Amino acid sequence: MKRQSRLDAPVQYWDEDLPKQADDQKAPPQLIRVNEINDVWMEIPRYVNHGWGGLWFSTLMTLIAVIICVVFVFIPSFPSDLLSMFSVYLPVFIFFSFFIYCIKRVLFEPRGAPVRFNRKRQKVYVYEYQRSVWPWKRWPAVIKVFDWADIQGERVQLAGHADSGHRIYCAVCKPGTHEVVDRFVLAWTVGNLRDAYGLWSHCCHYMEARPVPKNPLLTDKPADWTPFRTVRWPSDVERESTTATGMM
């Protein structure tokens, strides 16, 4: 019998639905990485672990292409007619735009954009960096807030050259239904299936106020090259997501 998701719109490359929050999990709870965990809230970083080296290479190659085009314009024998100028300035604009896109990603986009789980409020706070294909547009950070009861876990299995392994998504559904209204990544590619199961299990155990270990599997932080990529929670969200006040 063909396996089928219980959700009305499964994630792309769906492999399985994970157990619901209060159900028995597939593995004991185990964090992979954690920024903070206490009796009120827990913050998990989401480090993108694919394509990072390629971005630096693309940035360098695009910069070289821009320099070559600009130098070409200043060659004395370069034609000055409008068509010739357009044929050079257009590639310069395209290459430079792509260069700006790459620079914004490698220098300013937070690599470990986190998710916060507030056990007392039963809320999940997702820090999303709103990237656009248009590099000249502002890329703001957006905080999404969801009820834990509306979230269901999904696992994706990838077999790409630079991104192979298991990825965990959280599907946000309309209350009491399987109609997906939003979705966010809980963990980028994880090579070990048991680790992927353990992370989802840990979130479920934590939010259901069951015992969980506080020590993560990994304590190191992936390499970072700039002070510009800083996660800044708005003050009101910072206060709400880290306190238990306002409980119903």
N, C-alpha and C positions, 0 to 999 in steps of 0.2 A: 504494500500500500504506500502510495506516495505521501511523504511528509508534507504537512501544510501548516503555515503559520496561523495562529489564532487571531492575529490582527488583520484588519481589512486592507491595510497597505503595508506589507512587510518591507523592511529595509532592503536596498539593493545588495545582491550577493548573500541574501539571508541563508543561514544554515540551520538555525534552531531558535525557538523561543526558550528563554531561560525560566526557571521556576518562579512562580509568583512570590511576593514578599514573605508571606507567612508560611509558605510550603517548605517541605524538606528540600535542601539544596544539594547540588551535585558534588560539592567539595566543602571541606571545613573553611570557615572564614579566614582570609589572609590578605592583607594589603600588599600591594606591590611597592608603592611609594606613598608617603603621606607628609603633608605640611604641618598639620595640627590635628590632634584628636583628644577630646575630653568628654565629660559627661553631657555636655550641651551640644557641641558641634564638631564636625570633622571636615577637613579640607584635603582634597585629593588633587595633585597636579596631573595635568594631561600633557606629557611630553611627546611631541611629534617625533617619531623615530624613523622617518623615511623621507627621502628626497632632499635632505638638508645639504649634503655635499653638492648635489646637482644644482641647487640654487646659487651657491657661491660660484660654481663654474659658469653658470649662465650669466651671472652678474659681470664676471670678468670678460667673457666673450662679447657680451653686448657693449661694454665700455670700449673695447678694442674696435668694434665695428663703428661706433660713433666717432671715435678719433680718426679712423681711416677716412670716413665720409667727409669730415670737416677738413682734414688735410687736403683731400682731393679738390675741394672747392677753391683752395688757395693756390693751386697749380696755375702758373701764368698762362698756360695754353688752354685752360678750362673755358669752354664756350660760355658767353654771357647772355645767351638768349633765354627767354622765359621757360621754354620746354626743358632745356638742359638744367637750369637752376631747379625747376620743380622735380626733375628726376633724381636729384641729389637731396634736396631739402626734405622731400617726403620720407625717404629711408632714414634720414637723420632723425626726424620726428618720431618715426616708428621705433627705431632702435633706442632712442633716448627715453621714450615712454616705457618701453620694456625694462630698461635699466632702472628707472625710478621704481617700477613695480617690484623688481628683485630687491633693490635696496630697502624698500619699505618692509618687505617680508623678512629679510635677514637681520635688519637692524632694529626694527620697531615693533614687529608683531610678537607678542608674548609667546614664547615657545611652550611654556607649561601652564597655559590658561586653566585655572582650577575650577572644581565643582565643590560647593559646600553643602553639607547635609546637616540640617538642624533637627536634632532628635526631639527636642521639646516642642518645637512649633510644627514638626512633621512637614517641613518645607525643604526644597532643594533649590540652591542658587547657582546658576550656571554663568560663568564669565566667558562671553563670546566676543571675539574680535571680528568685526564686520568687514571682511576683506571684499574688495571690488575688483573687477577686471580692468576698471578705469583707474589708472594709478594717480591721476591728478585729483581725484575725489578724496575727501577725508574718510579715513577708515576708523570709525569710532568703536569703542568698547561698549557692549550692550550686556546688561544683566537680565537674565531671564529667571523668573521665579515660578516654581511648580509645586503642586501638592504631591507629596510622596505617594499617596494612595492612587494617583492617576498614572504612575510610571510603571512600565513593563520592560523587562530586559530582553535584548536580542543579541545573538552571536552571529558574526560574519566570519567566514573563512576565506582568506585571500591567498593567492598563489602567484603573485607578481614577482618580477625580477628584483625590485627594490622594496617591496612591501609584501612580505609573505608571513602568514600566521593568523591569529585570531583577534578580532576586534569586537569590543562590547559597545552596543548602542543602548540608549534608553529611549523608548518610544513613549510619548506623552499622549494619553487618550482622553477623550471626553469622559467626564465622571460616569462610572457605571457601564461604560461601553468599551468596545475594541476599536473605535474610530480614532485613528491617529491624527492629532492636530499639530504636533511638533516632534522633534527628535534631536537628540544631541549625543555626542560621543562620550562614553564614560572612560574608555581606555583605547588608545591607538594600538597598533599591532603588538600582540603578545605571542611569543613563540611557543610557550607551553600552555596546553589546553587547561591543565589543572590550575595554573595561575589565573587564567581568565575566569574560570568558574569560581575560584577562591575570592576574587575581587568582588564579583556580584554577590556572592554569599556574604561577604563581610559587610557590604552596604545594607543588605537585607537584615542581617543580624543586628547591626548597629541601630538601624532605624526602628526595629522591633524591640529594642531595649533588651536584647539577649547578649550574653557574654561574648566579647571579641578580643583577640590579641591586639596590642597596640604597637608592636614592633613590626615594621614593614620588611619585605624581602630585601629591598634595595634602599640604601641610605645615601648613595651618591647622587649628584645632580649632573645631568648631561651638560656637556661643554656649552658655554655661552660666550659671546665675543663682544658684547656691548652693554653699557649701562642704560641704554634707552628703552629696552624691553622690560618695562615695569608694570606689574599688575597693580592697579589702583582701584579698590572698591569705593564707590561713592559712600560718603559718611553715613547716610541714612541706612544704606544696605549693610554696611559694615556693622553698624549697631544692631540692626534687626537680625542679621544672620548669625551673630555670635552671642545672642542673649536668649533667655528663656521667658522674658516678660511678655505679656500679651497673650498668654496661654488661655485657651477657652476652657 
